[in-house]
């Protein structure tokens, strides 16, 4: 019986898989054009599985040498004498699974080849009458190594000579990893692991600048997700609404391959096959409280780069817009890690699961670093008979806020007010609910929070006071979002940063266009 797999390679015989035929056809076009390119995507983005599927599709037309640098020791990259024989042995082993003749496979191994000039000549000989596609997975495991740069330089030289009909070399080369190999030399220079000659001290020519851009979207669309669920439904006859469930999975994951499979696996194994939008939400609630290597990497990358941390904080907490310019090193880094996507020219967090995890990380850090916290409210105070009382929750927040914060805290509140409310809210819904932020409405003036608790959903809009007319307009904005969620009740929480004499504190229900809004100004 097939299963949903979130660890390692997926194969059609054992695992439910998204149909990526269209993506593979786009990659094959690059290979047919004899292109060299890099597939650099974030951790657990289906790169290795894509390579395996690609290898199967190419076997009838090419000799495919698919190797990996995973698990190799540093000794293999200490010198050309160590690297060249290792590389050739791996090529020979990989070709055993192609249609190459045994003699040809054996000829690849030559332990007398101990420098890159000899390696280049050997590749020329072996590729003269054979179309060999070289794939190297986990290539960035050793990409901070000068021997690897020399190897890339050799491939570059042979590629250019082939263009001029003066050499034979690999038909196509695909390097796969997280980091962008195009910029690896500059990365090494900055890290002090590569010393340039005096005459090129300011020249950062990449040994991989021959590579064409790889702009194929490897995330899964709702339609592609439905191809996997269709196979599952055929096996189990659940009666799920495949289109609706696929859209819900896409909405939370942004098509991130690991997260798509993780939700499906959780619904299948832990939620009694509850293939409904509610089941998907419950799976998300479980997943965001789990620990796994993907989430560990996410937090590690945040904590290891303060500039990136602050950049994301500005987007999520302060509501600042950032232009998506890949030339910006922070945007490039966040995109490489899978944090960012380009949304109408602006930086957006790639998916709601990542966004929730990062918010919760900020909340945890804020609780540790700041003494100003609203405490003393327990879940039992606002949860009765399994139902969450959002009105009481906001009333208690307003009361405690007034007690704890004063004019001297104004600068802190202006910067951290939203985070303060989320820090207050999280423990009250934890275990039975979760929240997410509506990214389309997150800016300096406004943030829409959606809280799912049990079967109830609450729409909360956070605002800053900008006058009575703006406050009335906030009702219209909130109403529009309530309509999109088919909600008849909404909640408006406004921070008023004016002097005490001018503040208009309130906590009251307002009837607006036949809907009810609980209006709190603090």
C-alpha positions in Angstrom: 0.0 0.0 0.0 1.4 3.4 -1.0 1.9 6.1 1.6 2.7 9.8 1.9 6.5 10.1 2.3 8.3 13.1 3.9 11.7 11.6 4.3 14.2 11.1 1.5 13.4 10.0 -2.0 9.9 9.4 -3.2 9.2 6.7 -5.8 5.8 6.1 -7.5 5.7 2.4 -6.6 5.8 3.2 -2.8 4.6 6.7 -2.4 1.8 9.1 -3.3 3.4 11.7 -5.5 2.4 14.9 -7.3 2.5 14.7 -11.1 5.4 16.9 -12.0 5.5 15.9 -15.7 5.1 19.5 -16.9 8.1 20.6 -14.8 10.2 17.7 -16.0 9.4 18.6 -19.7 10.7 22.1 -19.0 14.0 20.7 -17.5 14.4 18.3 -20.4 14.2 21.2 -22.9 17.2 22.8 -21.1 19.1 19.5 -21.4 18.2 19.0 -25.0 19.7 22.5 -25.6 23.0 21.3 -24.0 22.6 23.8 -21.1 24.5 23.8 -17.9 22.5 25.0 -15.0 21.9 24.9 -11.2 18.8 23.9 -9.3 19.1 25.7 -6.0 16.1 25.4 -3.8 15.5 25.3 -0.1 15.8 22.3 2.1 13.3 19.4 1.5 12.0 21.0 -1.7 11.9 17.8 -3.7 15.2 18.3 -5.4 16.4 14.7 -5.0 13.1 13.3 -6.0 13.0 15.5 -9.1 16.5 14.3 -10.1 15.4 10.7 -9.8 12.3 11.3 -11.9 14.4 13.2 -14.4 16.9 10.4 -14.7 14.2 7.9 -15.5 12.8 10.1 -18.2 16.3 10.6 -19.8 17.5 7.1 -20.0 16.3 6.4 -23.5 18.0 9.4 -24.9 21.1 10.0 -22.8 23.7 8.3 -20.6 22.9 9.7 -17.2 25.5 9.9 -14.5 23.6 11.0 -11.4 26.0 11.3 -8.4 25.9 13.0 -5.0 28.5 14.7 -2.8 26.4 13.7 0.2 28.5 11.9 2.9 31.9 12.6 1.3 34.7 13.4 3.7 36.9 16.5 3.3 39.7 14.2 2.3 38.1 13.8 -1.1 38.5 17.5 -1.7 42.0 18.0 -0.3 43.8 17.8 -3.6 43.3 16.9 -7.3 45.0 13.6 -6.5 42.1 12.7 -4.1 39.3 14.4 -6.1 39.8 13.1 -9.6 39.7 9.3 -8.9 36.8 9.7 -6.5 34.8 11.6 -9.2 35.6 9.0 -11.9 34.6 6.1 -9.6 31.3 7.8 -8.8 30.6 8.4 -12.6 31.3 4.8 -13.3 29.1 3.5 -10.6 26.2 5.8 -11.7 26.5 4.7 -15.3 25.9 1.1 -14.3 22.2 2.0 -14.0 22.1 3.5 -17.6 22.1 1.7 -20.9 25.9 2.2 -21.3 28.0 -0.9 -22.3 30.0 -2.5 -19.5 33.3 -1.8 -21.2 32.5 1.9 -21.5 31.5 2.0 -17.8 34.8 0.4 -16.7 36.8 2.8 -18.9 35.6 5.7 -16.8 37.7 4.5 -13.8 41.4 5.5 -14.2 43.3 5.8 -10.9 46.3 7.3 -12.8 44.3 10.5 -13.4 45.5 12.8 -10.6 45.2 16.4 -11.9 42.6 18.4 -13.8 44.4 18.5 -17.1 44.4 14.7 -17.2 40.8 14.7 -16.0 39.8 17.1 -18.8 41.5 14.9 -21.4 39.7 11.8 -20.1 36.3 13.5 -20.2 37.0 14.5 -23.8 37.7 10.9 -24.7 34.7 9.5 -22.9 32.2 12.1 -24.2 33.4 12.2 -27.8 30.8 9.7 -29.0 28.4 9.7 -26.1 25.8 12.1 -24.8 26.5 12.0 -21.1 24.3 14.1 -18.7 26.1 14.8 -15.4 23.9 15.5 -12.3 25.5 16.3 -9.0 23.2 16.4 -6.0 24.1 18.0 -2.6 26.8 20.0 -4.5 26.9 22.7 -1.9 28.1 20.3 0.8 31.7 21.1 -0.2 31.2 24.3 -2.2 33.5 26.3 0.1 36.4 24.3 -1.2 39.0 25.6 -3.7 39.4 22.1 -5.4 35.7 22.3 -6.2 36.2 25.7 -7.8 39.0 24.4 -9.9 36.7 21.5 -11.0 34.0 24.0 -12.0 36.6 26.1 -13.8 37.6 23.0 -15.8 34.0 22.3 -16.8 33.6 26.0 -17.8 36.6 25.9 -20.0 35.5 22.7 -21.7 32.0 24.1 -22.2 33.4 27.2 -24.0 35.8 25.1 -26.1 32.9 22.9 -27.2 31.0 26.0 -28.3 33.9 26.7 -30.5 34.0 23.0 -31.7 37.4 22.4 -30.1 36.5 19.9 -27.4 34.1 17.3 -26.3 32.5 17.3 -22.8 29.4 16.5 -20.9 26.2 17.1 -22.9 24.6 18.9 -20.0 25.6 19.5 -16.4 23.1 20.0 -13.5 24.3 21.1 -10.1 21.8 20.7 -7.3 21.8 22.2 -3.8 20.5 24.9 -1.5 23.2 27.6 -2.2 23.6 29.4 -5.5 26.8 28.1 -7.1 27.0 31.1 -9.3 27.9 33.3 -6.3 30.1 30.7 -4.6 33.4 32.3 -5.4 32.4 35.7 -3.9 31.0 33.8 -0.9 34.4 32.1 -0.4 36.3 35.4 -0.8 34.1 37.1 1.9 34.6 34.1 4.2 38.3 34.2 3.7 38.5 30.7 2.2 39.6 31.8 -1.2 42.6 34.1 -1.9 42.6 35.9 -5.2 45.7 36.8 -7.1 46.8 40.4 -6.8 45.7 41.2 -10.3 42.2 39.9 -9.7 41.6 41.1 -6.2 38.5 42.9 -7.2 37.3 40.6 -9.9 34.8 38.0 -8.8 34.2 36.1 -12.0 32.2 33.0 -11.2 33.5 29.7 -12.6 29.8 28.9 -13.2 28.8 32.0 -15.1 28.1 29.7 -18.1 25.0 28.4 -16.5 21.6 29.4 -17.8 18.9 30.6 -15.4 16.7 27.9 -13.9 13.4 29.7 -13.4 11.1 26.7 -13.3 8.6 26.9 -10.4 9.2 23.7 -8.3 6.4 24.5 -5.8 3.1 22.6 -6.2 0.0 24.3 -7.5 -3.4 23.3 -6.2 -4.0 21.5 -9.5 -0.8 19.5 -9.1 -1.7 18.6 -5.5 -5.0 17.3 -6.7 -3.2 14.9 -8.9 -1.7 13.2 -5.8 -5.0 13.2 -3.9 -6.8 11.7 -7.0 -4.5 8.7 -6.7 -5.1 8.5 -3.0 -8.9 8.7 -3.4 -8.8 5.9 -6.0 -7.1 3.7 -3.4 -9.2 4.6 -0.4 -12.6 5.8 -1.7 -12.9 8.5 1.0 -15.3 10.6 -0.9 -13.2 13.8 -0.4 -13.8 17.0 -2.4 -10.4 16.8 -4.0 -10.5 20.4 -5.4 -11.5 22.0 -2.1 -9.0 20.0 -0.1 -6.2 20.8 -2.6 -6.9 24.5 -2.5 -6.8 24.4 1.3 -3.5 22.6 1.4 -2.1 25.1 -1.2 -3.4 28.0 0.9 -1.4 26.9 4.0 1.8 25.6 2.3 2.3 27.8 -0.7 3.0 24.5 -2.5 6.2 23.8 -0.5 6.7 20.1 -1.3 7.6 18.9 2.1 4.7 20.8 3.8 2.2 19.5 1.2 3.2 15.9 1.9 3.4 16.5 5.7 -0.2 17.7 5.8 -1.4 14.8 3.8 0.5 12.3 5.9 -0.9 13.9 9.1 -4.5 13.8 7.9 -4.0 10.2 6.8 -2.2 8.9 9.9 -3.3 11.1 12.8 -6.7 12.5 12.0 -8.6 9.4 11.0 -8.5 10.4 7.3 -10.5 13.7 7.9 -10.1 14.9 4.3 -11.9 18.2 4.7 -10.8 21.8 5.1 -11.2 21.4 8.8 -9.0 18.3 8.7 -6.3 20.3 6.9 -6.4 23.0 9.5 -6.1 20.5 12.3 -3.1 19.0 10.5 -1.5 22.4 10.4 -2.2 22.9 14.1 -0.3 19.6 14.8 2.5 20.4 12.4 3.4 23.8 13.7 3.9 22.3 17.2 6.3 19.6 15.9 10.0 19.6 15.6 11.7 18.5 12.4 14.9 19.2 10.5 13.1 21.7 8.2 11.9 23.8 11.1 15.2 23.5 12.9 16.9 24.9 9.8 14.4 27.7 9.6 15.1 28.8 13.2 18.9 28.3 12.8 19.0 30.5 9.7 17.0 33.2 11.5 19.2 33.2 14.5 22.5 33.0 12.6 21.8 36.1 10.5 20.7 39.2 12.6 20.2 41.3 9.5 17.8 38.7 8.0 16.0 38.4 11.3 15.5 42.2 11.5 14.4 42.3 7.9 11.7 39.7 8.5 10.7 41.4 11.7 10.1 44.6 9.9 7.8 42.8 7.4 5.8 40.7 9.8 5.6 42.9 13.0 6.1 46.4 11.8 4.2 46.0 8.6 6.8 47.5 6.4 6.9 46.8 2.7 10.1 45.5 1.2 10.7 45.5 -2.6 11.6 42.1 -4.0 15.0 42.8 -5.6 17.0 39.6 -5.9 20.1 41.8 -6.1 19.5 42.7 -2.4 21.7 40.2 -0.5 19.0 39.8 2.3 16.2 39.2 -0.3 18.5 36.7 -2.1 19.4 34.9 1.1 15.7 34.7 2.3 14.7 33.4 -1.2 17.4 30.8 -1.2 16.3 29.6 2.3 12.7 29.3 1.0 11.5 32.1 3.3 10.5 34.6 0.6 8.4 34.7 -2.5 7.8 37.6 -4.9 4.3 38.9 -4.5 3.5 41.7 -6.8 7.0 43.0 -6.6 7.1 42.9 -2.8 8.7 40.4 -0.4 6.2 38.0 1.2 6.7 35.0 3.4 6.5 31.9 1.3 3.6 30.2 3.1 1.4 30.5 6.1 3.0 27.7 8.0 6.4 29.4 7.9 4.8 32.7 8.7 3.1 31.3 11.8 6.3 29.6 12.9 8.3 32.8 12.6 5.6 34.8 14.4 5.7 32.3 17.2 9.5 32.5 17.3 9.4 36.2 17.6 6.8 35.9 20.4 9.0 33.5 22.2 12.0 35.8 21.9 10.0 38.8 23.0 8.8 36.9 26.1 12.4 36.2 27.0 13.8 39.6 26.3 11.1 42.0 27.5 9.8 42.4 31.0 6.7 44.2 29.8 4.3 41.3 29.4 0.6 40.9 30.1 0.4 37.8 32.3 -2.1 36.3 34.7 -4.9 35.5 32.2 -5.4 31.8 31.9 -7.0 29.7 29.1 -9.6 28.6 31.6 -10.6 32.3 32.0 -11.6 32.7 28.4 -12.6 29.1 27.4 -15.9 27.8 28.6 -17.3 24.4 27.5 -14.7 24.2 24.8 -15.6 27.6 23.2 -13.3 30.6 23.1 -14.8 33.9 24.4 -13.0 36.4 22.2 -15.0 39.4 23.6 -13.7 38.5 27.1 -10.2 37.9 25.8 -10.1 41.4 24.3 -11.6 43.0 27.4 -9.0 41.4 29.6 -6.2 42.5 27.2 -7.5 46.1 27.3 -7.7 46.1 31.1 -4.2 44.6 31.7 -2.8 46.8 29.0 -4.0 49.9 30.8 -2.5 48.7 34.1 0.9 47.8 32.8 1.8 50.4 30.2 2.2 54.1 30.6 3.4 57.0 28.6 7.1 56.0 29.1 6.3 52.8 27.3 5.0 54.6 24.2 8.0 54.0 22.0 8.0 50.3 23.0 4.3 49.9 22.2 4.5 51.7 18.9 7.2 49.2 17.8 6.0 46.0 19.6 2.2 46.5 20.2 1.2 43.9 17.6 3.7 41.4 19.0 2.5 42.2 22.5 -1.1 41.2 21.6 0.1 38.0 19.8 2.2 37.1 22.9 -0.9 37.5 25.0 -3.1 35.6 22.6 -0.9 32.6 21.9 -1.0 30.8 25.3 -4.8 31.3 25.4 -5.4 29.4 22.2 -2.4 27.1 22.4 -3.2 23.4 22.1 -6.7 23.8 20.8 -6.3 26.5 18.2 -3.8 28.6 16.1 -3.7 31.9 14.4 -2.4 33.2 11.1 -2.0 36.7 9.6 -3.7 37.7 6.4 -0.7 38.9 4.5 -2.6 41.0 2.0 -3.8 43.3 4.8 -0.5 43.5 6.8 1.0 47.0 6.6 2.0 49.9 8.9 -1.7 50.7 9.6 -3.4 47.4 9.6 -3.1 43.7 10.4 -5.8 41.1 10.1 -5.6 38.1 12.4 -7.5 34.9 11.9 -7.9 32.7 14.9 -9.2 29.1 14.5 -10.3 27.5 17.8 -12.2 24.3 17.6 -14.8 24.8 15.0 -15.0 28.6 15.5 -13.1 31.2 13.6 -12.5 34.7 14.7 -11.6 37.7 12.5 -9.6 40.4 14.4 -8.2 43.5 12.8 -5.4 45.4 14.6 -5.2 49.1 13.8 -3.4 52.3 14.9 -5.6 55.3 15.7 -5.5 57.9 12.9 -8.7 59.8 13.7 -12.5 59.2 13.7 -12.9 59.1 9.9 -10.1 56.5 9.6 -11.7 54.5 12.4 -15.0 54.5 10.6 -13.2 53.3 7.4 -11.7 50.5 9.5 -15.3 49.1 9.9 -15.6 48.9 6.1 -12.2 47.2 5.8 -13.0 44.7 8.5 -16.4 44.1 6.9 -14.9 43.3 3.6 -12.6 40.7 5.1 -15.5 39.3 7.2 -17.4 38.9 3.9 -14.5 36.9 2.4 -14.6 34.6 5.4 -18.5 34.5 5.5 -18.3 35.8 9.1 -21.1 37.8 10.7 -19.0 38.9 13.7 -15.7 40.7 13.8 -13.3 42.3 16.3 -11.5 45.6 15.9 -8.5 46.3 18.3 -7.1 49.8 17.9 -3.9 51.2 19.6 -4.2 54.9 20.3 -0.8 56.5 20.7 -1.9 60.1 21.4 -1.6 61.8 24.8 -3.9 60.7 27.5 -6.1 63.7 27.3 -7.1 63.0 23.7 -7.5 59.2 23.9 -10.9 57.7 23.4 -10.8 54.3 25.2 -13.7 52.0 24.6 -14.8 48.4 24.5 -18.3 48.0 22.9 -20.3 46.2 20.4 -21.2 48.1 17.2 -23.9 47.3 14.7 -22.5 48.0 11.2 -24.3 47.0 8.0 -26.3 44.3 9.7 -23.0 42.8 11.2 -21.7 43.0 14.7 -18.2 44.3 15.4 -16.6 44.4 18.9 -14.7 47.6 18.9 -11.8 48.0 21.4 -9.7 51.1 21.6 -6.7 51.1 24.0 
